[in-house]
Amino acid sequence: MPPDSSPGDEALDTSVHGPELSILVVGPRNVLESLTGAVEPEIGRVVTATSIDGAMAKLRSAEIDCVVSELSFGRDSSNVGDPVDRDGLQLLRAVRERDETLPFVLWTADGDEAVASEAIAAGVTEYVPRSDESGTGKQLVDQVVNAVDDCRGSSSEGYLRSLRDLQQQLSGTETIEDGLHTAVTDVCEVTEWEYGELWVPTAEGDRLVHAKSYALEEAWRDFVRITKTTSFRPGEGLPGRVWVTEDSEWIHDVSEQPPERYIRTEIAERSDFKAAYGVPVVADGRKVGVLAYYVTEPRFPDEKLRAVADSMAAALGQRIALERRGEAATGEVADRSWGSIVDSLPLVAIDGDDGDVLEVNDAFEQFSGHDAEALVGRDRRVVFPTLERDRDGTRALPTDTGANAVTEFADGVPIRVSTAEGDRLPVSIVTTSVSHDGTSGGTSDGATTIYCAIADASDRYRYRRAFDRLADAAADFRRAETKSRIDRTVLETATDLLEPAGVALYVHDEDDGELTPRAVSDGLAIRADQLPSVSPGSHGLWRCFAEQRAIQTADSDRMTRLFPDESSVRAQLLVPIGEYGVLVAGAADPGGLRADDEPVLTVLCGLAAAAVKRLDDRETISQLRANLRGQRRARTRADQLVDALRSVATVSAAGSREEIQRVTCDTLLEIDGFDGVWIGDPIRETETATGVGVGSSGVEPVAHAGVTESTLESFATQLGPSGEDTDPATDALADGTAVVESSLATAPREAEWRRRSLLQGYQAVCSVPIRHEQVSYGTLTVLSTGPDRFDERTAAILEELGSVLGYAYASLDVREALRESSSEGQEWHQNRRLRLEIDGVTDAMTDLSSRLEADLHLVRSVPRDGNGQLHYVVIDGCEADVAMSEAAVVTAIDDVRIVADGKSPLLEVTVVDEDVPGTVAALGAVVQSTVVSRSAYRLDVSLPHRLDREPFVARLEKRYPEAEIGAYDGDWPAFDLGKLLLEDRLSARQRDVLEAAYHAGFFEQPRKSTGKEIAEALGISQPAFSKQLRAIQRRLLEPVGPDIAEFDGERVAEN
């Protein structure tokens, strides 16, 4: 802990993925919790402090992107009405003394207009009143993010303005020494460079020696002292390598360089210098020196810092070239040796009295395109058009500039020269006046001639125009909301600045791992997709992107050519745009673009890369916010679903099925994002082409909330067999698992039910089965008007709710059985006992009965896994062997086995096709007894409480038109506690397994069937059969006691 920090200071790291922001939150302890709670979920790292000293210590020890502060630190801010200490304003002033640009947000409940005004005057970034409203936290987060974004954006623009000011300052210096001061000293004071130095060649050109240096800190004087006594041979050290290669070089950390590569390693390490950058200075195509800059931290290539150094080197080279031209012109004019300069600089002689042109040399003719004879005798304004004022009179032409070249008249208007094509070129001039009597400078009463030596100053104006255009581009980047807008600005600015033969923009495709063409300038007669993509490798475009440095390619380098041969492009300048892509500027000149075009494009691409990163950061932060909001909604929804589970479980203990359904629908509808709920019962039959079909084939709505009757009808009309066009409710019933459609709008015409759902305003749906112990009771469906509302957790809880409903339904069936067995329920029960007589049936059992000419008594029918039934059949007056032989020729009988022999043998018959008992059971009835006589069936059945008699009879008659249905008035088995225990404690499947084992003689001594035989008949494995028996044992004996229930359970499965 820093010595001046508060004991209560602490750091909270939320570890949010994506661009991380570090926020310092300052205030009293009781407010810190709400402050951090407001920003923590959506900000990368939150650091807290409770005092001004503690906050300043955190600012010194950590990288902080924004400060969020309360107004008062010294008291409990809940004591409204007490005098308020303005610690937050004191902290603001202390921060501003240290950093004028760091975002500072004052978030307080104690402020007023006076406080807000004082805070604004002190340099607060945002002032956010704090309240107890739920939206305040989001407002604070938005203000923090916007403040940081604005600071970063204005920082880039401010950096550009500083760079432009330095450029103009250097170009306007009167002497080379002033230019060196700007390039070395001013750069370190205005930008992030902390040390600068200039190296120039000796007269012999065999070594580079120190010319000028500047260090921000006095502590680096030893480094400066040794530097002044050091010289480099060409190729030696950073200056020597840059001099030989005529190319810039970036060093990540000079202290890590070996002595043979960086001579001053030891002293640089003592001075804390780390990253360095060297760039050549070129004047009129000739190298004249090397600029080198340093910072005290390791850095990979930084586009902004490189742009500063590149621009200063280019501007310094221009200034040196201009100085040399001026010196040459001044010396030659002073010697009045017209013939000696006739073939060098453009020169004009003007009559000092009337202002007419006396003479021009050949160099001026070439420079301006004018014919000398056409100019001689004409007014000087033909040569210098800006001498003409907007109103009466003319400007005065400087008569004697001395050694200093000038570019402007006394009133600041640029000096320009007219060309034969009508252009007005910016120039710098050096003038001297000579009297007709031969004396220099002229006399007041004697005639004079003014000699004007002219140098093209287009480069200077081009630089000014370039930086003005870059400033406009920076503003455009700041306003850009899409990457396509950034792309257009890059292309338009590059075309406007350089007027190249063509410009193309390549972007990095992260999916394919390639650089792909995104856009081309309007001047090219090709589309972007006609340019080649570039994969990782040695191609110049990929090297530019991977190494993050500009590369110039010549016309002869056909392997790196990107533009087609028929284009006018003969050379290319490749400039990286950070991790986004590469800008390709093509030149018609095989020699490439101008040398000073590279730093301009480097600045442009650096600004574009920052703009792209800003959009990416904003998109990532927005996605993080959305994810966090979604997670919070999901947690809330999960909590609400758990409450719904409890409500359903409570009402299922005593309520009816209708009440359970009502409570379920109403409770779920109250959950955020659940806009409609309905429960459906299974439809037990589907007609096929042959009129045959059993089983669950669809869902019929029986309860709902938030869904209109017309909406339910539109859903119900679409319910059908499970398949490509079925809705989620039908699929959930068929598959026995949750079915989620997260976004119906992604395939609105894929199925009719989707279109109808979207027309009703629903965009997402989740259906879960209502099941208990492998018995399906229907489905529960939830609808939402928003997409992506059902994540895995929500679907899992809804699926659990479906199981709770299934258990509730099963419990109701058990209570119904008790009711049926009671005396007062006999009359009601009698109405639900039916005898079914069905004649003219052709199936496996009627075929076997006809072959044996005997009645078949089906004592038990068990559904098999997959399809078909397992029947335990007693045959009157037939030998077992005869029955076995006849059953073997019945096609639909898959297997037959003798369970018990005798005059009325008991056979286990496996049927693979549908038959009457299976169909009646599938329609919902409970088959009590079945007799098959030749082609007729007689079944005694009962209808459970959930199955209405009329619909059952209607579906049965539709399936079997010849069926005769009457009330069963025979003796009904008395209430059997043992049977009730089996139905209450065991699942339907467990009861099937137990009864199959019982009727197969598994429990007799000696056993008449082995576990393997019964398992095969049921269509399951022997281990599965043994596992079921052990589970049955535990379930039946649990009421007696857990110790008895766990007795040697393996004994059941031994045989």
N, C-alpha and C positions, 0 to 999 in steps of 0.2 A: 504494500500500500504506500503510495507517495506520502511524504511527510506532511503535506498540507491538505490531504484529502480527509473527508469526513469519515468517521468509523462506520457510518451506515452506507457508504458507497458500495455498490456491487455491480456485477456485470451479468446480464442475462443473454445467452446465446440461443436464439430460436432455430438456428440451422435451417433457414428457408432456402430451398433450391432456387437457382436463378441469380440475377444480378443482385448482389447483397449491398444494402445500405447500412451504415453504422450511425445510429442516432443516440445522442446524449440527451437524456431526460433529467431535468433538474427541478427539485421542489421538496416540500416537507414530506416526511415518511408516509403520512396518512393519505397523501395525494398521489404519491409515486405509484401505488398499486393501480389506481384508475388510469393514470397516465400511461404506464407501461401496458396495461391491459388493453388500452385503446389502439396502440400501435404495434404491439408485439406480434399478433398473428400475421401481419402483412409486411413487416419490416425485417430485414435480414438480421440485425444485431442491435440490441438495446443495452446501453450503458447508463447507469443512474448515478446521481450525486445529490447531496442534500445541502451543499454550501457552495459559495462562490469559489473558495480556494479549492475545494474538491473538484469542481467542474473545470477550472483552469488546469488542474493537474491532469485530468483525463484528456483534455485537449492537447496537452504537451506530450502525453504518452501514447496516444492512439490516433488513428486516422478517423476523423469524424466527418460525416457528410452533412449533418444538420443538428442544430441544438433546439430542443423543445423545453420551454421553461415556464414554471408558474411565476406569478408576480411576487409572492411572498414566500420565504423559506422558513422564517423564524417562529411561526405559530401555526396552530391548527386552523386551516382556512375555513372550517365550518362555523367559526364564531363570527357570523356576519354582524357587521356594525362596529367592530373594533377597528382602531386605526391600522392601516395596512402598510407593512414594511415593503419598500419597493426594491427588494433584492434582485428581482428579475431584470429591472432596468439597469441596476449597477452591473450585473453580469453582462448585459448586452453591451454596455460601454466598454467593459474590459475585453470582451471578445472582439469588438470593432477595433480596438487599439492593436490587437494581435492580427486580425484578419478582417479586411473590409468586405470580403465577398462571401464568407461562410453563411449559409442560410440559417436564420434565427427565427423561430416561431414562438411567439408569446401566447400561451394557452392558459387562460385564467378566468376564474369566476368573480374576481374582486375588482376588475377594471371598470373604467368609465371613459367618457370621451376625452377627458384630460389626460388620462393614462395612455390612451391610444395615440393621441397627438404627440405626447412626449416620446413614446416608443418609436413612432414613425420618424421623428426628428433625430433620434439616436441611431437610426439605421436598421430597424426591425424589418424582417422580410415579410412576415405575415402576422396578423393579430387575430386570434381566434377566441371569441368568448366561449367559456365552458359552461355547459348546463347538464341537467340530468336526462336530457332527451336521448333516445337511442341512436339517433343519427349523428350525434356529435362526434363519436369516435371515428366514424367513416370520414366525416368532414376533416378531422385533424389529419388522418392518414393521407387524404387527397391533397391537403395543403402542404404536407411534408414532401410528398413525391413531386408535386408541381414546383415547389421551391427549389428542390435539388435539380430537377430538369431545367428550370429557368437559369439557375446558376451555371450549370454546365454549358447550356447554350450560349449565354451571354459571355461566358469565359472564352468560348471559341471565337465569338465575334470580337471580343475585346483583344484577343491575341492577334487576330487578323488586323485590327485597327493599329495595334502597336507595330506590327510588321510593316504595314503600309507607311506609318509615320517614319519609321526608321529608314525605309527605302527612299522616301521623299527627302528626308533630312540629309542622307548621304549624297543623293544626286545633286542637292542644292548647295553643298559645301563649296567654299571659295578656294580651298587649298587641299592638297593631298593629305596633309597632316590632319586637317579637320575631318576628312573622310575616314582616315584610320581611326580617329577617336570614336567616330560613330560605329564603325564596324567592329571595334574591339571593346571599348569602354561602355558605350551606351547600350550595346546589345546585352551585356551582363547585368546592367542596372535595370533594364526594362523587361527582359525575358527570364526564363528559367536557367539559362546558361550562367554558370558561376565564375568561370575563368575563360579568358580568350587570349590568343596569341597569334602573331603574324610572322611568317618566315619568308625571307626573300633571298634570291641567289646572289652570290658574290659576283664581282665584275668578271672573273674568269669563268663563272658558272659551274665550278666544281663542288661547291658546298652551299648549304642553306644556313643562313645566320638569323639570329633573333632581330626583329625590327620593332615590335611593339607588343606589350602584354598588359593585361589588367586583371586583378583579382579582387573579388568582393570582400574577402576577409584578410585581415592583417596577419593572421596565423599562417597564411600560405606564402609568406615572404621568402622562406628558404627555397621553396619550389621556384619562385620567380627569379631569385638570385642565381640558382644553378642553371635555369633556363637561359638567362642572359649570357652565360659563359659557354653554352653548348652550341655546337654546330652539327649538321647532318650531311653526310654524303648522299647523293642521289640513290634511292632505294633503301636507305637506312632509317629506321624508326618510322613513326607515323608520318611526319612531314616528308621524309625522303621517299616513302612509298607512294604517297599521294602525288608528289612532284613527278615521279617517273611514269606512273600509270595514267596521270591526268584524270583520275577518277576519285570520287570521294570514298572514304572508309570509315566505318563505325566500329568502335571497340566496346564491348559490353562491360568489361571491367579491366582497366589497365593494370591493376595490381595482380591479376592472374596471368599476365603475359610474361613469357620468358625474357630475360635481359637482351637476348639477340634480336627480339622482335620489338621490344619497347625498352629503350635504353634507360629511361628515368623511372623504372619500376619502383625502386626502393624509396626514392624521395616522394614519388606520387602516393605510395602507400602511407607514408608518414603524414602527408598532407590530406589524406582521406579522399583523394580524387579517384573516381571510378570510371564512369562512362566517358568516352571521348569521341569526337567526330572531326575529321579533317576533310577539307574541300579545297580544290585548286582555284586560284584566282587567275582569270584569263582576260587579256586586253587585246582587242583587235586580232584575235586568233592565236595570240602568243601567251604562254604561261608566264606570269610575273611574280607569283608568290603562292603561299599556302596558308589558309586560315585554319586554326584548330580551336575547338571549344571543349570545356569539361564541365561535368556536374559531379557532386559528391555521393552519388548513389549508383549502383549498377542498373543499367537500363538496356533493354532491347531497343532496336531502332524506333525512335519516336518521330512520327511524321511532322509534328509541329516544330520540334527543335531542328530537324533537318531542313525544313522549309526556311527557318530563320537563317541558318548558316548558308544555305544555297543562295538565298536572295541577297544576303550581304556580300558574298563572294562575287556574284554576278554584277551587283551595283558598284562594288569597288572596282572591278575590272573596267566597267563603263567609265567610271570617274577617272581612272588612270589614263585610259585611252583618250578621253576628252582633253585631259591636261596636256598630254603629249602633242595632240593636234594643235592646241592653242599655242604651246611653246614654239612649235615649228613655224606656225603662221606669223606670230609676233616677231620672231627673230628675223624672218626673211623680209617682212614688210619694213622693219626698222632699217634694214640694210638697203632698202629701196632698190633691190635688184629684181626687177620685174621678170626678167628672163629666167632667173634661177628658179622661180616658183611657178612658171607658166604651166608646167606639166604636173604640178603636185596638187595643192589645195584649190578648191573653187574660189575665185577672187573677182571682186567687182570694184571698179574705180568710179566714184561719183563726184560730180562737181560740187564743191562745198558752198558755192554761191547760189546757183539756181536749182540744184538738186537733180540735174540730168545725169544719165548714165554715160560715162566717158569711154569705158572699155570693160570687157570681160575676157577671161582666159578660156582656153580649151576645156579645162577641168570643170568650169562652171557650165559650159555648153553641155557637157556630158551629164553633169549633175541635174540640170534643170530641163534639158531637152530643147532650150531656146537656141535660135541662131543668133550669133553675136551681132550681125548687121541689123537684125530686127530690133535689137535692144538699144544700141548706141543712139544717143540723142533723145531718148524717151525719158519720161519722169521716173524717178527712183521708185515710185509706188508700183510700177509694173513689176519690179523685182521683189520689193517688200510690200505686199498688199496691206498688211496690218498697220502700216504707217498712216493709212487713211482712218480718220476718226469717224464715229457714227454721225457726228454733227460737224460744224464748220471747223476747218483747220486740219493740220496734220501733226502727227507725233514727231518728235525730234529724234533723229538717228544718232546714236552715240558716236562721237567723233574720235575719242581716244580712250579705249578700255584698258590700256596697259597690257599686263600679262594675263589678265583675267577675262575669260570668255563669258559673255552674257547671253541669256536666252529670252529676256523680257525687256520691254520698254520701261520707262520710269513709272508708268501707271500700272504695271503688272500684266499688260497684254503681251502674249507670246509673240516672239519674232518669227515670222514665217516667210518662206520663199515660194513664189509662184512657179509652177512647172508649165511646160508647153501643153500638158494634158489637162490643165486646170486645177491640179492639186495644189494644196498649200502645205508645204512640208515644214514642220518645226525645226529650227536650226539654232545653233549657237554661233556667235560672231565675235571676232577680235578685230578691232578697228584702230587705225592710226591715221592722222591727218598730216599732209605734207604741203608746205606753201610752195607757190610757183617759183619763189626765189631759191628753193632748195632746202629751206629750213624746216625741220620737223615740228609739227604741232601747229603750223600756220600762224598768221598774225591777224590782228584785228582789222587792218586796212588792206591786207593783201589777199589775193585769191588762193584757195586751197583745194586740194584733192583728198577725198576720204577713201582710203583703201579698206575694203571689208573682206577679211578671210572667213570663209563659211565652213561650218562642220554640221553634218546631219545630226540633229538631236531627236530623231524619231524614237530611238531606243528609250530615252528618258520619258518621253510622253507615252510611249507604249507601256512602260512600266507603271506609270500613274494610271493609265486607262485600265491596265490589267488588274491592278489592285482595287480600283473602283468597281470593276466588273466582278471581282472575287467577293467584294463586300456585298454586292447585290446577290450573288449566288449563296453566300452564307445566310442572308436573310430568307432566301427562297427555301434553303434547306431547313431553316428553323420553322418555317410554316408548313413544310411538307408533311402530309399525313399518310402517304403511301410511298412504297419503294419505287413505283413507276414514276411518280413525280420527281423523285430524286434522280432517277435515270435520265429523265428529260432535261433536268437542269444541268446535269453533267455534260450531256451531249451538246446542248445549246451553248453553254458557257465555253466549252473547249473549242467549238466551231467559231464562236464570236471572237475569242482571244487570239487564236492562232491562224485562222483561215486555212486549215489543212486540206489536203486532197480528200480526206475522209476520216471519220471517227467511228469507232465501234466500241461497244461496251460488252464485256464478258463477265458473267457471274458464276460463282462456284455452286454447282449442284451437289448438295451433300448426299443425296440419295444415290446418284450415279458416280459421285467422286470425280466429276469432270468440270472443266471450265466450258460453259456453253454460251453462245452468242445471245444477248438479250435485246439489243437495239443498235441501230446504225443511224448516222446523220442523214439529213434529207438529201444532201448533195450526191450520195452514192446511188447508183442505179441498180442496187441489189437489195434484197431483203435480208434481215438478220439470220433467218433459217438457212440461207444459202452459204453462210460462213461455216467453217469446220469447227467441231468441238475438239477440245484438247484434253487428253488424258495425262495422268502423272507421268513424268519422264523428263527428257532433256530438252524438250521444246522450249524456246525462249519465253513463250507466254507462261508456261508452268513454272519456269525458274523465277520469273518476275514475281509470280504469286507466292511461291514457296519461300523465296529468299527475301520478299518484301523490299525490293529495290527496283529502281527504274532501269530499263535495258533498251539500248538503241540497236536496231537491226538494219543492215544495209540491203540494197537491192540484190546483191549477189548471194545473200543468204536465203536461198529459196526454201530451205527446210523450215524456216520460221515464218515464211510469208503466209499471211492470213487472207488478204484481199485477193480476188481473182486477177489473172494476168491482164484481162482486158481493162481493168481499172487503171486510173492514173497514178496509183500509189506505187512508189518505188523504194520507200524506206519507212520504217515504223518506229515510233517511240512507245514503249510499253511502261505504264505507270500503275503500281498496285493501288487498289482501293481497300486497304486493310484486309480483313478476312471476307469481304463481300465479293471482290472480283478484280478485274484489270481493265483499265482504259487504254485503248489502242488508238493512237493518233498517227495517221498516215501522211507522208509528205511526197509531193511530186518530184522534188529534187532528190536524186540518188544519194546525195550527201546527208539527207535527213533534215530535221527541223533545226532552228537556231539553238545554240547552246544554252541560251538563257530562257528557252521555252520550258525546259525540264523543271526548274524550280516553281514556275507558275502552275504547271499541271500537278506538281507534287502537292502544292497548297490546296488546289481544287479537289484533288482526290482525298487528301486528308480531311477536308471539311465534309466531303460526301461520306467517307467511312464513319465519321462521328455521327452524322445524321442517321445513317443506317443502324448504327449501334443504339442510338436513342430510340428509334422505332422498335428494334428488337427488344430492348430493355423494357420499353413501355408495354409491348405485347406480352412479354414474359410476366411482368408484374401484374398486368390485367388478368392473365390466365391464372396466376397464383391466387389473386384475389377471388376469381370465380371458383377455383378449386376449394379454397378455404371456405367460401360461402356455401359451396355445395356440401363440404364435409360437415359444416355446422348444421345445415338443414338435414343432412342424413342422420346426424346424431340426434337431433330433435325428433325427427320422424321415427327413429328407432325407439326412443323413449316413449313416444306416443303409442307406437305399436305394442310395446310391452304392456302399457296400461290397457290397451284394447284386449290383449290376451287375458289379462286378469279379469276384465269386465265380462268377457265371454265365458271364462271358466266359472265365474261366480253365478251367472244366470243359468248356465247349463246344469247346475246342481239341482235346480227345482223347476226351471221353466219348460215351456213347450218348445217344439221345433220352430214354430212360427215366431215365438218370442226371442229365441236364440238368434234367428236370422235377422229380426228387426234390430236387436241390440247390436249385432255385428255390423250391419250396414250403417246404422246411425253413428256408431263410434268411429268407424273408419273414415266416414265423410268429414269428421271434424279435424282430421290430420292434414297438415299443410301439404298441398300438392296432390291430394286425393280429391278429384272432382266428380267422381261417380263410382258407385259400388253396386254390384248385383250378384245374387247367388242363384245358381241354377241346379236343377235336378237332372239326372241322366235320362235321356229318352232310350228306352230299352229295345228298340227294334229299328232295323233299316231294311226297306224293301230292296231286293236285288232284281236283276233282270228276270230271274226265274221265279220271283216271288218268295225267295227263301232268304232269311237273314235273321240273326239273333245277336244279342249282346248290346253294349252301350254304343249308340250311334250318334249322339248329339246331346245338346244341353238345352233345357227349357227353363227360362227365367221364372223364379218363384218369389223372389224378394229383391228389393232394390232401394237405393237412396241416392238422391242427386241426379237420377236418370229419369227422363220422362217416359211415359208409356209408349209414345210414338218412337222414341229412340230405341227402347227395348224391342219393339216390333221390328225395327230395321235391322237390329242385331239378330233377332231370332230367325228372320227369314234367311239368314246366311249360314245358320248352323247346319252342318251336314257331316258326312263321314270324314274321319281324319285323313288329311292328304294335303296337296299343294295349296288348295283354295280354302282350307278350313281356318276358322278363327282360333285365337289362343285358348279359349275356353274348351273347345272340342279337343284340341291337341293336349291340353293339360289333363283332361279326363282320360284320353287314350293312353298317354305316356306315363301317367302317374307322377309327374314332376312339374315344377313351376315352368311357365312359358312367359318370356318377357319380350315385348316388341318396344324397343327404346325410342324409335323415331319412325312413325308411320309415314311421314312425308318423304322419306328417302325412296320409297317405292309406292307412290300413291295409286298406280294403276296395276300393281302386281296381282291384286285380288279385289273382288267386289267389296268384301267386308272392310278392307282398308279405306276404300273410297268413301263408303258410307260413314265410317268412323270420323274421317277428316271433315266431312260435311257437317257432322255434329260438333266439330270443334275439338275433338280429341286427337292428341299426338302421340301418346304412349299408353300401353296397356300391360297389365300383369295378371295372369290367371294361374291359380294354384288348385290342385285337386283337394277335395274334402274326402279324406281316407282314414280308415282305422283298420289295422291288422289286415291289410291287403284287400279290404272291401271299399269300393268307391261309392260315395253317397252324392257326388256332384262336384261342382266347382265354385270357387270364389274369385270374382274378377273385379279389379280396381282400374279405373280409367283416370287419365290425367290430361289436362289441356296444355301441358308443357312437355317438351322432349326430355329424355334422359333422366326421368324421375325415379326409376327403379334400379338401384344398384344391387350388387350381389347381397349385401347385408339386408336391404329392405326385402328383396325377394325371399331370402332365407327365413326371415321372421314371418312373412306372409304365409310361407309354406308351413311353418310351425303352427300358425293360426289355423290353417286348413286341417292339420292333424288334431288340434284341440276340438274343432268343430266335428270332425269325424268321431272322436271319442265321445263327444256329447250326444251325437246321433245314436251311437251304439248303446250308450247308457239308457237313452230313451227307449230303445228296443227292448232292453232287459226289463225296464219298468213296465213296458207294455205286456211282456210275457207274464209278469206277475199279475197284472190287471186281468189278463185273459183267463188266468187260472183261478181267479177269485170268484166267489158265488155271484156277486152283484154284476160281474162282467160276462156272465154266461150268455145272456140274451144278445148283447153286443157281439160277443164272440161267435155265436151261432150264425149270425148274418155273414161272417167272414170265413166260414167253412164251406168249401165247395167240392162237389164230385164232378169230375170231368170225364165224359165218355166220348172218345174220338175214334171214329171208324175210318176205314179206307186209307190207313197209313202204310207207307212203305219205308222201312228203315231197317237197321241191323237187327233190332230186337224182334220186330214182327216177322222178319225173314227167318230167324232162328226158331221162333215159335211155330211157324208154318212147317218148317222142315221136320221138327220133332213131334208135331201134332200134339203139343202139350202147352199148358199155361206156364208162363214165367212170372215168378213173384220177385220183383226188384226190392230187396230189403234195404238197400242203401245205394245211392248214386253219388259219386264224388267227382267233381271236375278235375281234369288232369291239367298239369302245366302245359301250356301251348294250346291244344285243342282237344275236343272229344271228352268222353266220360269214362269213369271206372265204375262198373255195375257189379254188385254182389247179388247173384241170381240163384233162387231156389226153384228147381224144376220138379214138378209133380210127376211121379211114376215113370221116370226115365233113368236109365243107367248112365253113370258118369262118362264112361268111355264112348257111348253113342253120342252123348251131348258134345263131347270134345271133338269127335270126328265131324259132326255136322257144323259145329261152329267154325271149324278150320276152313270151310269152303265159303263162308260168308265174307264178301269182299271188305265190308266196312269194319269187320272185327279184326283188330290188329294182333290180339293175343288172348288166350283163354287158359285158365289154370284151375285145377280141382283143389278146392279148399277143404271140403268135407265130402266123403263118399257115403253112399247109402241109397235107400229107396227114393229119397228126395235130395239129390246131391246139391251142394253149395259150390257154385262156380264163380270165379273172378274173371269178368269179361271186360276187355279193353276195347272201346269203340272210338274210332278216329273221326267219324262223321257226326253231324248233328243228329239228334233224335228227339223224341217228344219230351222225355223228362228234362233233358238239358235246356230245351227251348222254353218250357214252362218255368223252370227255375230262373232262366235269364230274364223272363218277363217280370220277375219279382216275387213269385209265389214260393211257399215252402211246401215241398212235396213230402207228404206223410207216408203214403203207400202207393205202389204201382203194380198193376197186373196187366200182362200182355197176353192177349189171346188171339192167335193168328194175326189178322190185320187190324185188330182193335186194341185200344188202350183204355184202362180205367184208372184214373188217378184221384186220390183224395188229397186235397191241398188246403192250406190256410193262407190267408193274406196278412202280412204284417201291418202294423199301424200306419207306416208311411205310405202304403200302397192302397189307393182308393179302388173300390170294387169295380165301378163303372169303367174307368179307363182300362183296367186290366182285362175285363170281359171283352171290351171293344177290340183291344189289340189281339187277344186270343182268337176271337171269331174272325178277325181279318186274316190271321195266319192259318187257322183251321176252320173253314166255313162250315164243315159238317159236324163240328163239336157240339155236344149236348151238355149244357151246364146246369147243374141243379144244386140245391142245398144238401149238404151232407148231414144226415140225421142219425148216423151210427154212433156207437160209443166212442167217445174221445178219450185218449189217455188221460188219467188223472194227473193232478199236479205232482211232479216228481222233483224233489229237492235236489237229488243227484244230477238230474238232467239240467236243472236250472244252474247248478254250480258249474257244470261243464260249459254252458252257454255264457255264463258271467265271467268265468276265469280264463277261458280259452278263446283264442281267435278262431275265425271261421276256418282258416287253413289248418290250425292245430286240431280242431274237431274233426276235420276230414281225415287227417293222418291217423288220429286215434281210432276213429270208426273203421277205417280201412284195415288197420292192424287188428282190431277186434274181430271183425267179420272174416278176416283171413286166417284166424286161429293163431295169431302170433302169441297170445297170452295163455294158450292151452298147454297142457303137459301130456304127451310131448307136443312140441309146436308143429302146427300144420303148414306154416309158411315161415320162411326165414326173412330176416330184415332186408337182405339183398333182393329177394323176390318181390316184396312189397314195394321197395323203393323203385324197382324197375317198372312195376305196374303203375305207380304214381308219376313216373317220368322224372324222378329225382335221383340223386346219388345216395349210396348207402350211408356215407358220413352225414349227409343232410338229414336223412331219415332218423339216424341215431341222435343227432343234435335236437331234432324236433321232439323226440320222445323225452329227452332229458329236460327240455324246456317245459313240456307238459307236466312232467313230474313235479318240477319246482312250483309251477303255477297252482297246481291242485293242492299241494301240501303246505303252501305258505300260510293259509289261515290257521293251520294246526300249530305251526311253530317253525322258525327258520332252521333250527337244528335238525328237525325231522326232514325238512325239505331238502337239506343238503346231504342226506345219507347216501353213501356209496352210489352216486348217480351213474357211475360207469358200468354198474352191473346190468343196467337196462340194455346197454349197447354191446355187451360182450358177445352175444350170439347173433 
